[in-house]
Amino acid sequence: METIDHFDLRSFDMNLLIAFDALMQERSVTRAAAKLRIQQPAMSHSLSTLRLLLGDELFIRVGRTLQPTPRALSLQHPVRSSLLQLQEALKTEESFDPSNARRDFRVAMTNGIESLLLPDIVARFRTDAQGMTLLARSVDPQDMPDMLDRGELDLAIGCYESTHPWIRRHELFNETLTCCFNPDLLPIKTPIDEKTYIETPHVVVSMRNTILGCLEDALRDARVELNIVSAGPNFLAVLMMAADTPVLTTLPSRIAHRYADRFGLSTCPVPISFSANPIAMVWHAREDREPGSEWLRQLVRELCPFERAD
């Protein structure tokens, strides 16, 4: 691929090429000026500048018309072809056909979101977009902005905020919380009352350096202290602990209702009002109109469980 000398082109006003093309088409300064809707003196100035930059007369007056020089004739087709290509590039939006596209999408997901969305996204990829792949990874909210800015992520889904002016954010749904436990190992009456909920041994998800884990902010806001005996790094580990141990766990309602039966767990409402962060998807502003990114965001909207999970 040939390189472009940006420094050399920087001193050349691209509008001069438009003026040159109009002069070639009209062979008259007056008609060329009218074609571009500018005054005749402005067109005459453009012609003078072209002659100076290119070191050639370019057009010789013969009677009432301008006749192009050999230098002008040699430039006619390259200039017009370049202008037509530029015009098409600027006016035509890039199309995106997922059935034919080949692309690797990189998506950040906070803990638990992958369990909800990944199976459905991958299933849609296999039916509608077999040439595309998806790399999902866990990304800390503090690292997300820089990764988006460096182009290491196409999208982030989860408890992410719009922390910079160039981050776009679309809220997908509000989450609620649900209790899970193995009724064979933990014979408690449902619905669970507040006293039982607080005193029963609890396991939680924690991606922080604290056993309070993902419930830390909600517990602080509610001024509640649970009997937490263990924390796991993800929801799968917590579900397995709840299945094999006489403990209680509090999970996002959509995850609880989707996976509790698979682990032989019962569910019931949390007896305390907890505030949960909304789930959103965020992306870099430069991806606003990029067709592939637009398609992926629309797919996420279609697959998100908007219905309330109580």
Order of alpha helices (4+ residues) and beta strands (2+ residues): alpha-alpha-alpha-alpha-beta-beta-alpha-beta-alpha-beta-alpha-beta-beta-beta-alpha-beta-alpha-beta-alpha-beta-alpha-beta-beta-alpha
